[in-house]
Amino acid sequence: MKKLILSILTIILFLGCTDEEGAKSFLKKEGYSDIKTTGYNFFECSQSDVKSTGFIAKKNGKLIEGTVCTGMLPKSYTIKLK
């Protein structure tokens, strides 16, 4: 029972560490299309970033995979590509 509770809390914790709507909006502004978020990406962003949202999208006809890192300041986004 304790393992189940710990697993549920871990999932909830990482769900709160993504910003799907903000990431999609930022990627659209940067010229990406067909955007699909893939959830939290471990170890992709710096310690000063508060959220990490993985994505797969198209830009100029090419399939791109990466992470949108969200900083503490409003509208502070960075794209990190794989």
Secondary structure as GFF3:
##gff-version 3
##sequence-region A 1 82
A	DSSP	alpha_helix	2	15	.	.	.	ID=ss1
A	DSSP	alpha_helix	20	29	.	.	.	ID=ss2
A	DSSP	beta_strand	33	39	.	.	.	ID=ss3
A	DSSP	beta_strand	49	59	.	.	.	ID=ss4
A	DSSP	beta_strand	62	71	.	.	.	ID=ss5
A	DSSP	beta_strand	77	81	.	.	.	ID=ss6
###
